[in-house]
Amino acid sequence: MRTSPGESCVFVIFGGTGDLMRKKLLPSLFRMEQNGALTRNCQILGVARDRALTDKLFRAWARKALADLGFSPSDPHWCDNCLHYQAVESGNEEDFSALAARIEALEGKLGAGARRAKPSAASSTRRAKPEASTGNRVLYLALPPMAFEGTIESLGKAGLNRSRGWTRLVVEKPFGHDLESALRLNALVHKYFDEAQVYRIDHYLGKETVQNLLAFRFGNALFESSWNRDHIKSVQISVAEQTSIGSRAGYYENTGALRDMVQNHLTQLLTLTAMEVPAAFAADSIRFEKVKVLRSVAPIARNAIVLGQYAPGKVDGKKLTGYLDEPGVAKGSRTETFVAVRLEVQNWRWQGVPFYLRTGKSMPRRSTRIVIDFRKPPVALFRNVGRGPHRNILAINVQPDQGFDLSFEVKSPGDRFSLRTEHMQFRYPEIADTLWDGYETLLLEILRGDQTLFVHADETEASWRLYAPLLRRRAAPHPYAAGSWGPEAADTLIEGTGVHWTT
Ligand code: BG6
């Protein structure tokens, strides 16, 4: 159960009939409503280009989308009372004026709703003037990236960047295609909106286990005191996906794994793992420390990155399609579906500790983990009693099996003195029946006005700046069999360092 932010608002979703709305935003808003986390006075306005769509048809579309996902509304009137639709063509000034009028009309409805909820003697006997609503608005761009600029410009020109209450702009990933486009997009956003109004989404930040990195690191003196180069040998951050690109070639061909996963999701995991203790548990302090990490990363050497592309493979007798055979992929495409890269965070805490980032599609299973590889004890005390101690490994499982495993050495039971490795485990499902979907958390934080889980403009720019040279000089990807852990060349990246890719 989460508490509702309480304030009324109009929640405008551009891309209101798109995939993100259907698969994530609508079900998340619906679940929030069911759990009491959404204020009753939140009116949702879907915006899309389709002029044939009406409120009625939009609600029918939403009901079907929810039913297809297995939801059966306990409040059958939610769609009728809270969902609305407005047709808007990007760049069409009249459409944006009509949108502004529609938002105000809905705000009028919110005011009326508030009156109904609290009837006064006066309002029951005569027609009262509509009460001023709060004028709070969320403008959520659930759009393809090429539509961001036009929509932000139109919003600004229509004066929709300001209101009587608060106005929050939510921009979906990817934020820019490269450094230049990210700089341009930030400049345009800041032409109309203050940074304090902007919520850039990286859905990884909504995951319970990603937020837990802050709790785990800064809530346990045990770990924080050894979280540095004196005690840690290397760090691995892996996001392995079992799924292939499927039918997403249209998007993926121009993106590739470096842009799609590394520049954002893996880099967010990196900054949360490597950041210094923030001055306060507050958005500005936390985001400031994350940016500092990115600015400390040394330029990435040419031989510190390996790209891969999945080729046809076979798992349990089942044939898996290669990237080049996926529908919509260009003949001879060099788009990478796998990246392994070594980063050096050159600061007091991490000097000399390699950070290995790895991600790939069509891998043997889904697994997102951060593996902290601690150093061996400095003295070879157990030289004469069998094998020496293994290094302690802390594996933080982001998904699935959310939780962590810590390996440690114990004396083997019995007469002779020897060592063996044992494990301590924690699993989130043991303490919670359900973990919130990342989007629900993020939507709630937007409504609460807390920017901690959103990406600051400086972070987007620092991150693109880091990977820009790699994007400019991308080598041909190494093929790897679909269903395997990536190309062998990725092993050479960590060869000789005494670490292995953990699978
Ligand atoms: C998205 C990428 O941002 O994240 C997808 O565009 C990827 O390619 C997805 O599959 C992974 O998210 P999750 O939450 O399933 O790990």
Boltz pocket constraint, residues with backbone or C-beta under 6 A from the ligand:
constraints:
  - pocket:
      binder: B
      contacts: [[A, 173], [A, 241], [A, 260]]
      max_distance: 6.0
